[in-house]
Amino acid sequence: MTARITIERDRVDSTQDEIRRHFQQHPSSGGFVWARADEQNSGRGRQGRTWLGTQGALMISAGFTLPSELAVRPFLLPFLAGLSLFDSIEEAGGDLQRCLLKWPNDLICVRKREGETVDFAKLAGILCETQGSRRMIVGWGVNLTKGAIEVPASSSLLQERIFNASNVPAPRELASRLMNRFEARVSDWLSQGTSFEDLFLREFESRHLTPLIGCTGDLADGRTARIVGLAEDGALRVRGEGEGHDTKVVSGAFTLKSHA
């Protein structure tokens, strides 16, 4: 999978919807299709949350088709997408010492950890969707520099946390790095299959999840649980208060607590 189509827009409703429209108009399109915009007014995050963006942010999405044997495992895409973003920022000269990928789809800056709680700010979010049974659409929203829309208190800017005003990359530059990194990781997944899955899950666990072991969060049913580790299939292993067994949770079923 080497072909690349890049769609550049000044303004869109959503870069992910731009990808969907491309596939509707070109159903036989192969390789990677990318869409980047300077502004978007109807972007979305997990659980239907709105994500707006202006020229201080990187808003970009990728669409591609997986073979049937891997298309049944789309839950692994957030890991590939997150690790690719982390690689790209590091390659651009970002200081990521205090940054982690919060399972399964946020880049955060850890300001302080106190016992079972962690004070963190969100720097970027990732949303993975499917179109049909085999087509995948991945969207990234990265807070680079302050634009016209105010960044919430729970979020922060790469310019404030890991770059400075003189070396923060422009959206187009970071986009180029991200496209190369993500395509390389997906291509490795396509060629190596399950053996590669184990490698990148262990990479995610050792670099990003281990520092949060023991931190608590809320389960979808309202119970409090603490992080224990990562399951072989990429699910999060947690343990409820007073429970003697682990529970596996999937995306959206666990919210990390913060005292920010």
N, C-alpha and C positions, 0 to 999 in steps of 0.2 A: 504494500500500500504506500506508494510514493507520490502520486499525483496530488497537487494542491490547488484549490480554488480559493481566492481571497476576495471577500466582499467588504469594501470600505464605504461607510456612510457618515454623513455629518450628523444625522439625527434619525433614530428609529424608535419604535415602540419597545422592542426587545430584540437583542441580538439572537437569542434562541428562536424567537418567532421568525426572524429573518432567515435563519437556517431552514426552518420548516417550510417557508415559502419557496426557498430554492429547490428543495427536494420535491415539493408538489409540482413545480414547473419543469424540473429535470429529474424525473424518477429514476433514471438509469445512471445518475451521477455517481462516480466512484471516487476513491481516494478520500482525502480530507477536504472538507469545505469549512472555511473560517469566515466569520462575520465580526467586524469591529466597528464601533461607532464612537463619535465624540460625545454624543448625548443620547440617553434613552429615557423615556418617560413612563414606560409600563413594564420595567424589569421586575423580576420576581425572585424570591428566595425560597427556602424550604417552608412547607406548610402554608403556602400562599402569601407569604409576606412580600410587601412591595419593596423593590430596590431601585431607586432612581439614581441617575448618574449624570455628571456633567464633565467638563473638560479637565477636571482635576482627578479623574478616575480612569482606570482601564476597564472597559466593558467589552468582552470578547467571548465568542462561543465557537465550538467546533462540532461538526457533524461527520459521522462516518458509519460504515456498516461492518458489523462483526460476523464472523462465521457462526453457524448454528451452535457449535459446541462451546463457544465462548459467550454467545448472546444470552445464554441461560444464567450467566454469572455477572450481570450488570452492576451488582452491589460492590464489585471491586473497582469500578471506575473512579469513585471519589478518592481512593488512595492514589491511583495513578495521576489524577488531576492535581491533587494536593502536592504530591512529591515533585511533580513537574514544575509547579509554581514556585515551590521552595528552591529548587535547583536554579530556576531562572533569576530569582531575586539575588541569590548568592552569586551567580555568575555576573550579575550587573554591579557587584561590589557592595551589596547590602550586608549589614552586620546583624546576623540572625541568632546571636548567642542566646538571647532571651525569648526567641520566638519558637512556637510549636504549631504543629497541625493538630487542632482539636478534633478528635474523632466525631463525625467522619468527614467534615467538610469545611472547616474554618481555619484560617491562619490567624493566630492570636499572638499578642505580646504579653508575656507574663511579667507583671509588675512586682508581684510579691506573692509568696505562698505562706499561709499560716495554718499549720495543722492540716485539717481536711478541706479547707477552703483555699481558693486561689483568686487573686485579684488580677484580672486580665482585660485587655482591650482587643476587640476584633479589628483585624487589618484587611481581611479579604474573606469572601465567601464563594462557595462552589455549589452549583446545582446541576445534577445529572438527571436527564429525562430520556425516555425512549419514544420512538416514532415507529409503530409497527413492532414486529417481533425481533428485528435484528439491527435496526438503525438507532444509533446512540447520538444524543445531543448533550454536550457539556458546556456549561456557562461559568465564567469567572467574573467576579466583580471585585476590583482591587482599589482600595483607597490610597491613591498616590499623594496628591497634593490637594489642598483645600480649594474647592470650586464654588459654584454659586449656591449649592445646597449644603446646609450645615450638617456636619457629621455628628451623630448621636453620642451621648456621653459614654455609652458602652463600646463605642468604636474609636478608632484612632487612625492616623495617617502614617504611611510608610516614611514620609518626609520627617515626621516627628520621632519615629521610633527606630528606624534602621538605616535611613539615609540622612543627609543634610541638604540644605537648599542648593548646594553647589554640585551634588552628584546624584540627586534623585533622577532616575531615568524617565524619559518622556513615555507616554502610553504606547506610542508606536514602537519604540525600542524594546520595551519590556514585552510587548506582544510578539515581536519577532523571536525573542529568546524563548518565550513560552511555546510558540508554535513548534520550534525545532525540538525542544525538550519533550513535549507531549507526544509528538509524532514518533520520536525515537523510542519512548517507553511503550507506546501502544504497539509499535512494530515488533519490539522484543516480545511482548505478550503474545502477539499473533504467531511468531515463529517458534517460541519456546513453550507456550501453553502453561500447564499447571506447574511446571518446574520454576517458571519465572514468577508465578503468583506467590509461591512460598518466599522467594527472595524479597519481593517488594513489601509483602506483609511483615516480614521480620525487620526490614529496614524501617518501616513505619513504627513498629512496636518499640524497637530499641531506641530510636532517636526522638520519637514524639510522644509515645504513650507512657513509657516508663517513668518520666518525670511527674506524671499525674497519678501514678498508682497510689491508692489510698484516699484520693480526693472524692468528695461526695457530690451527688446530684440527685435530681428528681426523676423518678420513673413516670411513665404515662399514667399509671393508676394512682399517682400521688405519693407512693412510698419513697423513702430516702434510701439510697444505696451508694456504695463506694466502689470505685474502679478497682478491678482485680487484674485484668489483662486483656489480651486479644485472643479470640478463638481462631481455630484454623481456617474458618471460612470468612474471616474478617469481621464477624460480629463482636460487639463489646461484651466482655465478661464482667459482671457486677455482682455484688452481694448485698442483700438488704440487711437492715439493722436487725440483729438478733437471729439471723438465718444462718444455717450451717451448710448451705449449698450455694453454688454460683447460678446466676441467671444470664442467659444470652439475650442481648437486646440488639435491635437493628436501628437504622437511621430514624431519627425523630422520636425515639422512645426513651431517651435519656438526655437530661439537660444539666450540664455542669453548673454547679453553684459557684457564684462569685460574690465577694464582698465589696466589689467595686462600687 
